[in-house]
Amino acid sequence: MMGQPAKSHEVTCPHCNAVVEQKPGAGRVKRYCTPEAGRSYRQRMRALGFDV
């Protein structure tokens, strides 16, 4: 899907697989549905030995 901004694509939270709503316009793509989901995902991946 070249030529389209990353924010126009559907993003799912890697922690809970929920669809993450994006605000239109410039800025960083949201990856997690909540900050707690991001912390939980990173903690779980570190426990499995990944460098996150």
Backbone as CSV, one residue per row, in Angstrom:
resi,resn,N_x,N_y,N_z,CA_x,CA_y,CA_z,C_x,C_y,C_z
1,MET,0.830,-1.173,0.000,0.000,0.000,0.000,0.880,1.244,0.000
2,MET,1.675,1.332,-1.009,2.586,2.464,-1.100,1.831,3.728,-1.467
3,GLY,2.344,4.842,-0.999,1.776,6.124,-1.335,0.695,6.606,-0.387
4,GLN,0.323,5.801,0.592,-0.692,6.213,1.548,-0.060,6.347,2.928
5,PRO,-0.507,7.325,3.722,0.042,7.472,5.066,-0.233,6.230,5.920
6,ALA,0.653,5.974,6.855,0.492,4.810,7.734,-0.755,4.936,8.591
7,LYS,-1.175,6.145,8.884,-2.347,6.352,9.739,-3.653,5.957,9.051
8,SER,-3.641,5.825,7.731,-4.873,5.482,7.040,-5.133,3.974,7.045
9,HIS,-4.193,3.184,7.536,-4.345,1.733,7.596,-4.817,1.305,8.979
10,GLU,-5.549,0.211,9.027,-6.042,-0.308,10.307,-4.880,-0.885,11.107
11,VAL,-4.815,-0.534,12.394,-3.758,-1.013,13.286,-4.422,-1.793,14.413
12,THR,-3.882,-2.973,14.727,-4.403,-3.736,15.861,-3.371,-3.743,16.975
13,CYS,-3.852,-3.691,18.199,-3.003,-3.705,19.382,-2.342,-5.078,19.498
14,PRO,-1.011,-5.155,19.605,-0.360,-6.462,19.714,-0.659,-7.178,21.031
15,HIS,-1.124,-6.446,22.047,-1.407,-7.055,23.344,-2.781,-7.732,23.361
16,CYS,-3.810,-7.018,22.875,-5.173,-7.551,22.991,-5.891,-7.709,21.652
17,ASN,-5.233,-7.402,20.540,-5.786,-7.525,19.184,-6.996,-6.631,18.934
18,ALA,-7.162,-5.566,19.700,-8.242,-4.610,19.462,-7.810,-3.641,18.361
19,VAL,-8.768,-3.156,17.582,-8.472,-2.164,16.558,-8.196,-0.831,17.250
20,VAL,-7.093,-0.190,16.892,-6.670,1.053,17.528,-7.099,2.221,16.646
21,GLU,-7.904,3.117,17.209,-8.355,4.310,16.486,-7.183,5.271,16.304
22,GLN,-7.078,5.848,15.113,-6.031,6.820,14.811,-6.651,8.195,14.651
23,LYS,-5.977,9.215,15.168,-6.414,10.594,14.930,-5.907,11.003,13.554
24,PRO,-6.753,11.654,12.740,-6.278,12.087,11.423,-5.228,13.178,11.562
25,GLY,-4.361,13.278,10.569,-3.357,14.331,10.551,-1.975,13.790,10.861
26,ALA,-1.061,14.714,11.017,0.332,14.353,11.255,0.516,13.795,12.654
27,GLY,1.574,13.039,12.829,1.889,12.489,14.144,2.197,11.014,14.083
28,ARG,2.556,10.478,15.213,2.967,9.086,15.324,1.750,8.154,15.295
29,VAL,1.906,6.996,14.674,0.847,5.998,14.624,0.723,5.344,15.990
30,LYS,-0.505,5.278,16.529,-0.732,4.610,17.813,-0.659,3.106,17.598
31,ARG,0.098,2.401,18.423,0.267,0.961,18.289,-0.540,0.173,19.310
32,TYR,-0.831,0.770,20.469,-1.518,0.072,21.562,-2.820,0.788,21.879
33,CYS,-3.828,0.038,22.332,-5.126,0.642,22.640,-5.043,1.521,23.884
34,THR,-4.227,1.151,24.866,-4.024,1.955,26.068,-2.549,1.901,26.456
35,PRO,-2.060,2.876,27.226,-0.677,2.811,27.697,-0.401,1.547,28.526
36,GLU,-1.405,1.097,29.298,-1.230,-0.115,30.106,-1.020,-1.342,29.216
37,ALA,-1.716,-1.390,28.092,-1.549,-2.514,27.162,-0.136,-2.512,26.595
38,GLY,0.410,-1.336,26.314,1.778,-1.238,25.819,2.785,-1.713,26.852
39,ARG,2.582,-1.310,28.112,3.494,-1.742,29.170,3.408,-3.253,29.374
40,SER,2.201,-3.794,29.375,2.018,-5.236,29.567,2.655,-6.029,28.430
41,TYR,2.487,-5.547,27.201,3.067,-6.230,26.045,4.592,-6.229,26.141
42,ARG,5.187,-5.077,26.435,6.646,-5.005,26.527,7.173,-5.863,27.669
43,GLN,6.468,-5.880,28.804,6.892,-6.697,29.937,6.846,-8.179,29.578
44,ARG,5.783,-8.602,28.905,5.654,-10.002,28.506,6.748,-10.391,27.513
45,MET,7.040,-9.513,26.550,8.076,-9.816,25.561,9.461,-9.872,26.202
46,ARG,9.730,-8.983,27.178,11.014,-9.041,27.885,11.136,-10.338,28.670
47,ALA,10.033,-10.804,29.270,10.048,-12.058,30.032,10.339,-13.247,29.120
48,LEU,9.940,-13.136,27.870,10.204,-14.207,26.899,11.599,-14.124,26.296
49,GLY,12.350,-13.073,26.649,13.727,-12.958,26.212,13.954,-12.027,25.031
50,PHE,12.933,-11.327,24.567,13.106,-10.392,23.466,13.606,-9.063,23.987
51,ASP,14.409,-8.372,23.172,14.958,-7.072,23.544,13.981,-5.988,23.104
52,VAL,13.024,-5.654,23.982,11.990,-4.672,23.654,12.199,-3.434,24.486
